[in-house]
Amino acid sequence: MSAPHLERRLGLAQATAINMIDMVGIGPFITLPMVIGMMNGPYFLYAWVAGAVLSIVDAMIWSELGAAFPRAGGSYNFLKEAYGERGAGRFMSFLFVWQTMIQAPLVIASAAIGFASYFSYLVPLTDITSKLVSGAVVVLIVVLLYRKIEAIGKISVLLWVGVLLTMGWIILGGLTSGNFLQPLRDMNAGLTVNYGFVAAIGFASVKTVYSYLGYYNICHLGAEIKDPVKNIPRSMFYSIAGIAALYLLMNISVVSVVPWQEAKESEFVVSLFIQRLAGNTAATVVTILILWVAFASVFSATLGYTRIPYAAAADGAFFKVFARLHPTKHFPHVSLLFLGAVAFVFSMLFRLSDVISAILAMRILIQFIGQGVGLLLLRKNRPKEDFPYKMPLFPLPVIIALLMWAAILLSTGTTMVISGLVVISLGTVVYFIKAKLNREWPFRTDIPEQSTKQPS
């Protein structure tokens, strides 16, 4: 009997659904008033456009890497290949897994905390009961993910339908209000393109980019995607195009009914929007649907992240226990249980406003900037035939992405940048201690090929 292994069971529709439900989540509903407040004018839509542009450009990098290395773990493999499997790639990939063990539970916890925050529209919650709700969300997600990947694919599509229905209702409400195009007519009112506007775009884009994150989730499931060369890039671009359209239409719909001056002050702006259109009962129903969307996001994000420590452990670069697959359901159950447990603790400790900027600051240096530079190195050192997907105008999109990520990093604030650097510094110390003990790079350069390889 062969050992358990990951199986390619997810098609394009399921891959796109997994990306989209991860992208939407609670993000656009809680960040909508934040973005309007930061821009403080009707031109707040530009911040959502900026987030979409960055996502599209960055997805070109993910597409090249994902199509070339369709394995579990996504960025773990990309960084290892880009910087040298026998050299600095061991260090970079270790740092990615290191920060993922902190950052991934933060992402899961942020969605769960956002769920509890919006749940308080239905039932008033104290600080304690709010934490209990967010913790319960994490537990339920772990229970639902404790099954075979094809069953998870079906659940993802079901949750995706709920996402589309929710967004569709919000957009249709705006379209039928009779004032839908007014926000577009007013979006340049009082606009002056100067340093202040550019700075506001930068700070607001921290929130919009957070709402777009997840377009690459399918790369972490690379070993479980059918025809990955085609389906990984397509699922990302379809996801970004669809979500960008939904976000812009949703924002236009909301402020066509609730003026932006009022919307920026509302904690439950979408519920208020529906309440004005159709009354209290409808507002309750849409709030329940928003909670459905938030739950779907936690589900998708947790699914993708569980494959990262598994991939590293399968390569012998992380604790062996994380390489275990469930004997009958064939999924990395140790990773799922560990990340779920840490996310549960984080959901009890932190507030939502504390984690959004921290998530971005922690990711940007190693994952987004590291991958961009890594792709430049790969394209320089390997034949073009190794890259079945090739971005147009290379290397211009990579350079643009690197500059935009650097700007977003600075916009997260000095405290968050320092926090990210502290995490990386601690990981560096741990890696070099580990490398010294195990005689790995840079203390040994003649490292043999790993005996454990993931399917590609």
BELDALIN-V543764 format. One record per pair of residues at least 24 apart in sequence whose ideal C-beta (glycine too) atoms are under 8 Angstrom apart, sorted by the first residue. I is the first residue (numbers start at 1). J is the second residue. D is the distance in Angstrom with one decimal. If there is no record, write none. Layout:
BEGIN
I_J_D / I_J_D
END
This chain:
BEGIN
4_325_4.1 / 4_326_7.0 / 4_327_6.1 / 4_330_4.7 / 5_325_7.1 / 5_330_6.8 / 5_455_6.7 / 6_72_5.7 / 6_149_7.5 / 6_223_4.3 / 6_224_5.3 / 6_325_7.5 / 6_330_6.7 / 6_331_7.8 / 6_454_7.4 / 6_455_7.0 / 7_149_6.6 / 7_224_6.4 / 7_330_6.4 / 8_223_7.2 / 8_224_5.8 / 8_225_6.1 / 8_226_5.1 / 8_228_7.7 / 8_455_7.9 / 9_149_5.3 / 9_150_4.6 / 9_153_6.5 / 9_224_6.1 / 9_226_7.2 / 10_149_6.7 / 10_150_8.0 / 10_153_5.2 / 10_218_7.8 / 10_221_6.6 / 10_224_5.3 / 10_225_5.2 / 10_226_6.4 / 11_153_7.9 / 11_226_5.2 / 11_231_6.9 / 12_226_7.9 / 12_230_7.8 / 12_231_4.7 / 12_234_6.0 / 12_235_6.0 / 13_157_6.8 / 14_153_4.1 / 14_156_5.9 / 14_157_6.1 / 15_218_4.6 / 15_221_7.7 / 15_225_5.8 / 15_231_5.5 / 15_232_7.2 / 15_235_3.8 / 16_234_7.7 / 16_235_4.5 / 16_238_5.0 / 16_239_5.6 / 16_242_7.9 / 17_153_8.0 / 17_156_4.7 / 17_157_5.0 / 17_159_7.6 / 17_160_3.7 / 18_153_7.8 / 18_156_5.0 / 18_217_5.8 / 18_218_5.8 / 18_221_7.1 / 18_235_7.9 / 18_300_5.2 / 18_303_6.9 / 18_304_7.4 / 19_214_6.1 / 19_215_5.5 / 19_216_7.6 / 19_217_5.3 / 19_218_5.4 / 19_235_5.6 / 19_236_6.4 / 19_239_3.8 / 19_300_7.6 / 20_160_6.0 / 20_163_6.5 / 20_214_7.9 / 20_239_4.9 / 20_242_6.3 / 20_243_6.0 / 21_156_6.4 / 21_159_5.1 / 21_160_5.2 / 21_163_5.4 / 21_293_7.6 / 21_296_4.1 / 21_297_6.0 / 21_299_7.0 / 21_300_4.6 / 22_213_7.8 / 22_214_3.2 / 22_217_4.6 / 22_297_5.8 / 22_300_3.7 / 22_301_5.1 / 22_304_6.9 / 23_211_7.3 / 23_212_5.9 / 23_213_6.9 / 23_214_4.0 / 23_215_5.9 / 23_239_6.2 / 23_240_7.9 / 23_243_4.9 / 23_297_7.8 / 24_163_5.2 / 24_167_7.3 / 24_211_7.8 / 24_243_6.5 / 24_246_7.5 / 24_293_5.5 / 24_296_7.4 / 24_297_6.2 / 25_111_5.2 / 25_114_7.3 / 25_211_7.8 / 25_214_7.5 / 25_293_6.4 / 25_294_5.6 / 25_296_7.2 / 25_297_2.5 / 25_298_7.3 / 25_301_7.6 / 26_111_5.7 / 26_114_3.3 / 26_115_6.1 / 26_117_7.7 / 26_118_6.4 / 26_290_7.3 / 26_293_7.0 / 26_294_3.8 / 26_297_6.4 / 27_114_7.5 / 27_210_5.8 / 27_211_3.6 / 27_213_7.9 / 27_297_7.4 / 28_211_4.8 / 28_247_5.6 / 28_250_6.6 / 29_114_7.9 / 29_118_6.7 / 29_269_7.7 / 29_270_5.3 / 29_290_5.4 / 29_293_7.7 / 29_294_7.9 / 30_114_5.4 / 30_117_6.7 / 30_118_7.2 / 30_352_6.9 / 31_207_4.2 / 31_208_6.9 / 31_210_6.6 / 31_211_5.4 / 31_356_7.8 / 32_250_7.8 / 32_251_6.4 / 32_254_6.6 / 32_263_7.1 / 32_269_5.8 / 32_270_7.3 / 33_263_5.7 / 33_264_5.0 / 33_265_6.9 / 33_266_5.7 / 33_267_7.2 / 33_269_5.2 / 34_204_7.8 / 34_207_5.1 / 35_204_4.8 / 35_207_5.2 / 35_208_6.0 / 36_255_7.6 / 36_260_5.2 / 36_263_5.6 / 36_264_4.0 / 37_264_4.1 / 37_265_7.8 / 38_200_6.0 / 38_203_5.2 / 38_204_4.2 / 38_207_7.2 / 39_200_5.3 / 39_201_7.6 / 39_204_5.3 / 40_200_7.4 / 40_264_7.5 / 41_189_7.5 / 41_190_5.9 / 41_191_7.0 / 41_260_7.5 / 42_183_6.5 / 42_186_4.4 / 42_187_5.2 / 42_188_7.8 / 42_189_5.4 / 42_190_7.5 / 42_255_7.6 / 42_260_5.6 / 43_187_5.2 / 43_188_6.3 / 43_189_7.7 / 43_190_7.8 / 43_191_4.8 / 43_197_7.8 / 44_204_6.9 / 44_251_7.5 / 44_260_6.7 / 45_183_7.3 / 45_184_8.0 / 45_187_5.4 / 45_248_6.5 / 45_251_6.1 / 45_252_7.3 / 46_187_7.6 / 46_201_6.3 / 47_200_7.9 / 47_201_5.8 / 47_204_3.8 / 47_205_5.5 / 47_207_7.6 / 47_208_5.0 / 48_208_5.2 / 48_244_7.6 / 48_247_5.4 / 48_248_5.8 / 48_251_6.2 / 49_244_8.0 / 49_248_7.4 / 50_201_5.7 / 50_204_8.0 / 50_205_4.9 / 50_208_6.7 / 51_205_5.7 / 51_208_3.4 / 51_209_4.8 / 51_211_6.8 / 51_212_4.9 / 52_212_6.7 / 52_240_6.6 / 52_244_3.9 / 52_247_7.6 / 53_404_7.9 / 54_205_7.3 / 54_209_6.1 / 54_212_7.6 / 54_401_7.1 / 54_404_4.8 / 54_405_7.6 / 54_408_7.4 / 55_209_7.4 / 55_212_4.5 / 55_215_5.5 / 55_240_4.9 / 55_244_7.5 / 56_237_7.3 / 56_240_5.6 / 57_397_4.9 / 57_400_5.3 / 57_401_4.6 / 57_404_7.0 / 58_216_7.8 / 58_368_6.5 / 58_372_7.9 / 58_401_4.8 / 58_404_8.0 / 58_405_7.5 / 59_215_5.6 / 59_216_6.9 / 59_233_7.8 / 59_236_4.5 / 59_237_6.2 / 59_240_5.9 / 60_391_3.9 / 60_392_7.9 / 60_397_4.8 / 60_398_7.7 / 60_401_7.7 / 61_371_5.8 / 61_372_5.6 / 61_375_5.4 / 61_391_7.5 / 61_397_7.3 / 61_398_6.1 / 61_401_6.1 / 62_215_7.6 / 62_216_4.5 / 62_219_5.7 / 62_236_6.1 / 62_371_7.5 / 63_232_6.7 / 63_233_3.7 / 63_236_6.1 / 63_237_7.6 / 63_389_4.9 / 63_391_6.9 / 64_375_5.9 / 64_379_7.9 / 64_387_5.4 / 64_389_5.5 / 64_390_6.7 / 64_391_6.0 / 65_219_7.3 / 65_371_6.5 / 65_374_7.9 / 65_375_6.2 / 65_378_7.9 / 66_216_7.5 / 66_218_7.5 / 66_219_4.3 / 66_222_6.1 / 66_228_7.1 / 66_232_4.0 / 66_233_6.9 / 66_236_7.7 / 66_389_7.9 / 67_228_6.6 / 67_229_4.8 / 67_232_5.6 / 67_233_5.9 / 67_387_7.1 / 67_388_4.9 / 67_389_4.0 / 68_378_7.8 / 68_386_5.9 / 68_387_5.2 / 68_388_6.7 / 68_389_7.6 / 69_222_7.0 / 69_456_6.9 / 70_222_3.8 / 70_223_6.8 / 70_225_6.2 / 70_228_3.4 / 70_229_7.3 / 70_232_6.2 / 70_456_5.9 / 71_222_4.9 / 71_223_5.1 / 71_311_6.6 / 71_454_4.4 / 71_455_7.3 / 71_456_5.7 / 72_220_7.0 / 72_221_6.8 / 72_222_6.2 / 72_223_4.2 / 72_224_7.2 / 72_307_4.2 / 72_310_6.0 / 72_311_4.5 / 72_314_7.6 / 72_332_8.0 / 72_454_5.6 / 73_220_6.3 / 73_222_7.6 / 73_307_5.5 / 73_308_5.0 / 73_310_6.9 / 73_311_2.5 / 73_312_6.5 / 73_454_7.6 / 74_216_6.9 / 74_219_3.8 / 74_220_3.9 / 74_221_7.9 / 74_222_6.3 / 74_304_7.6 / 74_307_7.3 / 74_308_6.9 / 74_311_7.9 / 75_219_7.3 / 75_220_7.7 / 75_308_7.4 / 75_367_5.2 / 75_371_6.2 / 76_308_5.5 / 76_311_4.9 / 76_312_5.3 / 77_222_7.7 / 77_311_6.4 / 77_454_7.7 / 78_219_7.9 / 78_371_5.5 / 78_374_6.3 / 78_375_8.0 / 79_366_7.6 / 79_370_5.9 / 79_371_6.7 / 79_374_5.9 / 80_315_7.5 / 80_317_7.9 / 81_374_7.7 / 81_378_6.7 / 82_370_8.0 / 82_371_7.2 / 82_373_7.7 / 82_374_2.7 / 82_375_6.6 / 82_377_5.4 / 82_378_5.1 / 83_374_6.0 / 83_377_7.0 / 85_450_7.6 / 86_441_6.6 / 86_445_7.0 / 86_446_7.9 / 86_447_4.5 / 87_441_5.4 / 87_442_7.8 / 87_445_7.2 / 88_441_7.0 / 90_317_6.5 / 90_435_7.6 / 90_440_6.1 / 90_441_5.0 / 90_447_7.6 / 91_428_7.8 / 91_431_5.7 / 91_435_7.7 / 91_441_6.8 / 91_442_8.0 / 92_366_7.0 / 92_370_6.0 / 92_374_7.6 / 93_312_6.8 / 93_317_6.4 / 94_312_7.5 / 94_317_6.1 / 94_318_7.7 / 94_427_7.0 / 94_431_4.9 / 94_434_7.8 / 95_366_5.2 / 95_424_6.2 / 95_427_4.9 / 95_428_7.0 / 95_431_6.9 / 96_308_7.7 / 96_366_5.2 / 96_367_6.2 / 96_370_7.4 / 97_308_6.2 / 97_309_6.0 / 97_312_4.5 / 97_317_7.3 / 97_318_5.6 / 98_423_7.5 / 98_426_7.9 / 98_427_3.7 / 98_430_6.9 / 98_431_7.5 / 99_362_5.4 / 99_363_7.5 / 99_366_5.9 / 99_367_7.8 / 99_423_5.6 / 99_424_6.9 / 99_427_6.5 / 100_305_6.7 / 100_308_5.0 / 100_309_7.1 / 101_309_6.7 / 101_339_7.7 / 101_342_7.4 / 102_362_6.9 / 102_423_6.2 / 103_359_6.1 / 103_362_4.5 / 103_363_6.1 / 104_301_7.8 / 104_305_3.9 / 104_308_7.1 / 104_339_5.6 / 104_343_7.7 / 105_339_5.7 / 105_342_3.9 / 105_343_3.9 / 105_345_7.7 / 105_346_5.1 / 106_343_7.9 / 106_346_5.9 / 106_350_7.7 / 106_355_5.1 / 106_358_6.3 / 106_359_5.4 / 106_362_7.5 / 107_213_8.0 / 107_301_5.4 / 107_305_7.3 / 107_359_5.7 / 108_138_6.4 / 108_141_7.5 / 108_298_5.8 / 108_301_5.8 / 108_302_5.4 / 108_305_7.3 / 108_339_6.9 / 108_340_7.6 / 108_343_3.8 / 108_346_7.7 / 108_347_7.7 / 109_134_7.2 / 109_138_7.2 / 109_343_4.9 / 109_344_8.0 / 109_346_3.7 / 109_347_4.2 / 109_350_6.4 / 109_355_6.6 / 110_352_6.0 / 110_355_4.5 / 110_356_6.4 / 110_359_6.5 / 111_137_7.8 / 111_294_5.9 / 111_297_4.8 / 111_298_4.2 / 111_301_6.5 / 112_137_4.2 / 112_138_5.2 / 112_298_5.8 / 112_343_7.1 / 112_347_4.6 / 113_347_5.8 / 113_350_6.9 / 113_351_7.0 / 113_352_4.6 / 113_355_7.4 / 114_294_5.7 / 114_352_5.6 / 115_291_5.9 / 115_294_4.2 / 115_295_6.4 / 115_298_7.2 / 117_267_7.7 / 117_352_6.2 / 118_268_6.8 / 118_287_6.5 / 118_290_5.7 / 118_291_6.0 / 118_294_6.6 / 119_291_6.1 / 121_268_4.7 / 121_271_5.4 / 121_287_5.0 / 122_284_6.5 / 122_287_5.8 / 122_288_7.3 / 131_347_6.9 / 131_348_4.8 / 134_347_4.1 / 134_348_7.3 / 135_344_5.3 / 135_347_5.2 / 135_348_5.6 / 137_295_6.5 / 137_298_6.1 / 137_347_7.4 / 138_298_7.2 / 138_340_5.9 / 138_343_5.0 / 138_344_4.6 / 138_347_5.6 / 139_340_7.4 / 139_344_6.6 / 140_295_7.9 / 141_295_7.6 / 141_298_5.1 / 141_299_5.5 / 141_302_5.3 / 141_340_7.0 / 142_302_7.4 / 142_336_6.2 / 142_337_6.9 / 142_340_3.9 / 144_299_6.4 / 145_299_7.0 / 145_302_6.1 / 145_303_5.9 / 145_306_7.4 / 145_331_7.7 / 145_336_5.8 / 146_326_7.9 / 146_329_7.3 / 146_331_7.9 / 146_333_6.8 / 146_336_6.9 / 147_329_5.8 / 147_331_7.6 / 148_329_4.9 / 148_330_6.6 / 148_331_7.0 / 149_224_5.4 / 149_330_7.3 / 149_331_6.3 / 152_303_6.3 / 155_299_7.2 / 156_296_7.9 / 156_299_7.3 / 156_300_6.5 / 156_303_7.9 / 159_292_7.3 / 159_295_7.4 / 159_296_3.6 / 159_299_6.2 / 159_300_7.6 / 160_296_7.2 / 162_289_6.6 / 162_292_4.4 / 162_293_6.6 / 162_296_6.4 / 163_292_7.7 / 163_293_5.1 / 163_296_5.9 / 165_289_6.8 / 166_286_7.0 / 166_289_4.1 / 166_290_6.3 / 166_292_6.8 / 166_293_5.4 / 167_246_4.6 / 167_249_7.9 / 167_250_6.0 / 169_274_7.7 / 169_286_6.4 / 169_289_7.2 / 170_250_5.1 / 170_253_5.6 / 170_254_7.1 / 170_270_6.3 / 170_273_7.1 / 170_274_7.4 / 170_286_7.2 / 171_246_7.3 / 171_249_4.5 / 171_250_6.0 / 171_253_5.2 / 173_253_6.1 / 173_257_7.3 / 173_273_6.9 / 173_274_6.3 / 173_277_4.9 / 173_278_7.4 / 174_249_7.5 / 174_250_7.9 / 174_252_6.3 / 174_253_2.4 / 174_254_6.8 / 174_256_4.9 / 174_257_6.4 / 174_273_8.0 / 175_253_7.0 / 177_253_7.6 / 177_256_5.7 / 177_257_5.2 / 177_277_6.5 / 179_256_4.6 / 179_257_7.0 / 180_252_6.5 / 180_253_6.7 / 180_256_5.0 / 181_256_7.8 / 182_256_5.7 / 183_251_7.6 / 183_252_4.9 / 183_255_4.8 / 183_256_5.5 / 183_260_7.6 / 184_252_6.5 / 202_407_5.6 / 202_408_7.1 / 202_410_7.3 / 202_411_4.1 / 203_411_5.1 / 205_407_8.0 / 205_408_6.0 / 205_411_6.7 / 206_356_7.3 / 206_357_6.1 / 206_360_6.1 / 206_408_6.1 / 206_411_5.1 / 206_412_5.7 / 207_356_6.8 / 208_247_7.9 / 209_360_6.7 / 209_408_6.0 / 210_356_5.2 / 210_359_6.9 / 210_360_6.3 / 211_247_6.9 / 212_240_7.1 / 212_243_6.7 / 212_244_7.7 / 212_247_8.0 / 213_359_7.9 / 214_239_7.9 / 214_297_7.5 / 214_300_6.9 / 214_301_6.7 / 215_239_5.0 / 215_240_5.0 / 215_243_7.6 / 217_300_6.1 / 217_301_6.9 / 217_303_7.7 / 217_304_4.2 / 218_304_7.5 / 220_304_3.9 / 220_305_6.8 / 220_307_4.8 / 220_308_6.1 / 221_303_7.2 / 221_304_6.1 / 221_307_6.0 / 223_307_7.7 / 223_454_5.4 / 223_455_5.5 / 223_456_7.6 / 229_388_4.5 / 229_389_6.8 / 232_389_8.0 / 233_389_5.0 / 302_336_7.3 / 302_339_6.7 / 302_340_6.9 / 302_343_7.4 / 305_335_7.8 / 305_339_5.7 / 306_331_7.4 / 306_332_5.3 / 306_335_4.1 / 306_336_4.6 / 306_339_6.0 / 307_332_6.4 / 307_335_7.2 / 308_335_7.5 / 309_335_4.7 / 309_338_7.3 / 309_339_7.6 / 310_334_7.9 / 310_335_4.9 / 311_454_6.5 / 314_452_5.2 / 314_454_6.1 / 315_450_5.2 / 315_452_6.1 / 315_453_8.0 / 315_454_7.8 / 316_450_5.7 / 316_451_7.9 / 316_452_6.3 / 323_452_7.5 / 357_412_4.4 / 357_413_6.3 / 357_416_4.6 / 358_412_8.0 / 358_416_5.6 / 358_419_6.2 / 358_420_7.8 / 360_408_6.5 / 360_409_7.5 / 360_412_5.5 / 360_416_7.6 / 361_409_6.4 / 361_412_4.4 / 361_416_3.8 / 361_417_5.7 / 361_419_6.3 / 361_420_4.1 / 362_419_7.4 / 362_420_4.8 / 362_423_6.0 / 364_405_5.2 / 364_406_8.0 / 364_408_6.5 / 364_409_4.5 / 364_420_7.4 / 365_409_7.0 / 365_420_6.1 / 365_421_7.7 / 365_424_6.4 / 366_424_6.6 / 368_401_7.5 / 368_405_4.7 / 369_402_6.0 / 369_405_5.3 / 369_406_7.0 / 369_409_7.9 / 372_398_5.1 / 372_401_5.4 / 372_402_4.8 / 372_405_7.3 / 373_402_7.2
END
